[in-house]
Amino acid sequence: GKGQDLTLYDFSDPDLFGKWKYTSDVEYKGKSTIKVSQGFVPPSLIRKLRTESFDSSQTPRKRPMFSVDEQTPEIVDESVDEDEIEEIENAENKKNTIIMEGDLDLSLAPGTVRLGYASILSEHLFVPLFLNEFDAVHLEVKTCGRPYLLNIKCTESPSDTLYQAVFTTEPNEWGIVEIPFNTFLSTWKGMVEQDFHPLNLRHLVRVSILMAHRKEGPYRLELHTLKLISANKSEKRFDHRMKLVTKDV
């Protein structure tokens, strides 16, 4: 029904972490590194992110694939409460996030084919066919503040076509990022396609997150949950804009 969410990935599931893969430009003789591990975020913090309502005055993101336009997200200045402290202290054996981190290296080496990227990839998905009630992707995520790409692969698109959208959060802060389907760009080998293929999630097979910011140096992303949502369940959900809300941990 209207307003229903569909959770694709929740890393509270202990079996999910091992089903994700990772890769970097090392496969093409590049030098970028990636390490993937499990982490923990207090459930009470996630509950706050989900239940608090935020107003966003952000303008829509611009089109360049590897840049993020200037904007000032609303930040809620709230200290860690007692529940979060207790949950952090008891976090052993309660891993509920996936972490990707490493260093991006843009230096050329003999035989280098592609360079400057690292990525985590889901297993192949088989989701219900009727997803027309959903119109956005919802991420509960913490980043280093660098821009990342959310990639969606569909079976009906050409073999090298990906649907991509840029996102980030305030540096080292948990946030909710909601990306409308109509802001995803159809790309072929990293280039925006002139012959645009609409995003059709009825044939969704894989999701990945890519660090391909054209700047050397360390990166770090931590993901708790990825969902499909209906933007229409709240009148002020995001009005066809990317909504970025953050809270201090």
Secondary structure, 3 states (H helix, E strand, C coil): CCCCCEEEEECCCCCCHHHCEEEEHHHHCCCCCCEEEEECCCHHHHHHHHHCCCCCCCCCCCCCCCCCCCCCCEEECCCCCHHHHHHHHCCCCCCCEEEEEEEECCCCCCCCCCCCCEEEECCCCCCCCCCCCCCEEEEEEEECCCCEEEEEEECCCCCCEEEEEEECCCCCCEEEEEEEHHHCEEEECCEECCCCCCCCHHHEEEEEEEECCCCCEEEEEEEEEEEEECHHHCCCCCCCCCEEEEECC
